[in-house]
Amino acid sequence: MSTISAPPRNLSSRLSVPAAPVRRLSFSHHMPPGAVHKASATEVFLTDALRLEEDRFAVAARWHRDRFLHHDGTSRQTDPLLLVETVRQALIHVTHRFYGVPQGHPFVLNTLEFDLLEGGSDLPEGGSDLREGGSHLPGGGSHLREGGSHLPGGGSHLREGGSHLPGGGSHLREGGSHLPGGGSHLREGGGTPIRQGGQIPVVLDITCARQAKSPRRLGMVLDAVATADGARVGRVRMHWEVLDARLYALARNRTRQQAQERPAGALPRGLRRPAPREVGYAHDEHVLLTRDAQAAHGAFWLDTDPGHPVLYDHPCDHVPGMVLLEAFRQAVTATVAPRRPTLTRVSAAFKTFGETDAPVSITVRPGSARPAGPSTVEITAAQSETALVTARVAYHLPRSPERHGVAS
């Protein structure tokens, strides 16, 4: 489990924003930080959101390069955790704005899956022309319509346990249909293009399914298909719950008590942090791991800095889920060093809250390894033998280590 908000007030049962008349998605300004539960405006990716059907939405975002979680400007690969963070922000905004959940409620993440398109996750160099005010969806085709069904497929069902996409359709296909349009320019009534410093325009095609609802609890599944600069890059699925103040307090009190009843854990002596390049970075402040030189290959401990401006953007009463996902990526990278892997698929289950005052072990166990195609590993984050998060991770390796740089 992982929350992404502050203590709540009462849940609302009404929809806060009804379907509106037709208009275009805008990429001109980022949303206020509070709209996506961020403290820093520089960490906000979303720019706009539209309701298309009762439980279907389009969300616009802009990605920057050369920053943490935006990954290095020398690579044209989509950073999977950048995609996950963008969808996480969309989940928060859509739930507040379109489902009437007041600000201040904690969102408890239960499961997360993402897939990047093989061969379809390259981003264009230098970004795209963003035109102020509004846009066609990537490509100059038909307008995105609120209250309509002009996204590919026309349907709206989510299929449990599989990787079907919104629209009752098939798996993501390389070179498959974009959102309405098909090209790459974002236009405002034929205006002059504005170069936005290498920013990448992103559109999320989102479908939500409500699984549980009561006056104090809302459970939902979100499926998002991402298009970056007119090209499909992948899909993300999240299952989460929104709780009221009393339920959340009960859940946290229970998990704290369970943590106190577990045997007290302690970090081994003689731990050392990997060099930044061993985990894919150029600077030490981004390293989240430490390890015992005598321990088994793939065994690490979490070593975080609560002052990290991105991963700890705001206070949290437990170990944040995004911190553990980034630690998983670094653990895979350190395990296969000096080659730097690209994560292509992750399926993660958040089982309980990680307490901030107890050591967290990160263990990577090998799965399948292929000479061609993705390899897989199983990763577990645990406190005193209690699993916090388990994940199955698929990744690709570059053909030669010297061709892959490191993130800043």
Phi, psi and omega in degrees: 000147177208132178258157182225044179197189180254176179305144190266171166248209183279144175284145176256143181264356183263161172278132186278329183229114177285168176301138185248170176298169183298136169203172183263151172294142179250140176243012192282328183220142174287152178292161173297148182305322182297337181292340181232020178062043175245152175267327184257130178296332182289346180261008179269129180257330188285147177238335184194163176206142179231145170270128180260317176220185183307315183235030180228138190217157169239133183233133178257147179211164173232132176257141175254166177250168170062039173218163177299136186069003173249345175057170204292142183290351177275348181258144177257007179280143173294130174283117184298327180284336171295317177297315180298316180295323178296316179292323177300316177296321179295319178303312181298310184295314181298318181297317178291309191285319188255343179247007170073019178279122182295155174300149176102352179278141175281139176255120183259113182276126180259312179220155179216133172227142168215151176227130169261143177294128175290122181078355181246013185253013176281137177260150178292148179285138174081357175084205188225164173282119176256130181251131188302151170095294184205193185197156152283156169293159190316111174125018169062016180266216182290157181287151171283129187246133171285141178078001180248191181226049185272013174272162183302137174099317177077351182264192184210005189275145170259139179252125186288142172078355181238192181240032174291151186257162176306135182108012176062028191254201187267183177294160176304135180241136176297128180074014180286187186293140174275179165294164190318124183134239178144345179263223185219351186270145176251124192239150170237088175054035177080018182288178180283132180296144179245118179285124186252045170059041177081014178285148182250123176284135184232139174235130176254127173263108192244134170236135179245147175229123180278124183256329180211140181211131173212172179300342183238005185206137176225121177248137184214157170240133178243133173242128182232132172252127187255135174239124180243117181054039175090357182241135175298134178240339180163186180224154177225138173236134176228138172245123185217166175230146172250128183244154173276178188300316185291315179297318180295317179298319178297317180297316181290322177297320179295315181289327175295318179295318178298322179295321180292332180279346178283155176302138181295128178260157179218146177290140175296160175279161174075023179286151175223146177279138174299152172298146182309320182292338177291337179247012172093017181235165179260345187232143186293332185295345180267353182286127183249005188236157166219162183206160177264123182299336181270353184281168179296153177300132180092007179257126183221169171234145178288134181220089189252162176246108180300349177269003180300126189291341181258306185290333176239058181297330179214159183300148181216139183271011178206175178289119184297146179298322180293329175297315181292322177296317177295322176297323177298315179299315180295324179294319176297316181299314180293329182290326183256006180306148012273358178284141183256115184282157170247117179291130181245338181207134176222136171233112188235142176241122179267107192268324178201168181286141172268125181281143186282347183256017180228146180297147177241121176269145176238119184238127179252123178244131183294144174247237179273146175230128183236142175295331176227140182094178186286147169261163181228153173221158172252132183233140178228133168255130186218155170234119181050050177071002176263120182290129174268312180219137171238145183211145169252124188239129173252142183211157173250149175249144174292159181291328179219136184297330185287347180277346185256127179274196177234157179281157180280000000 
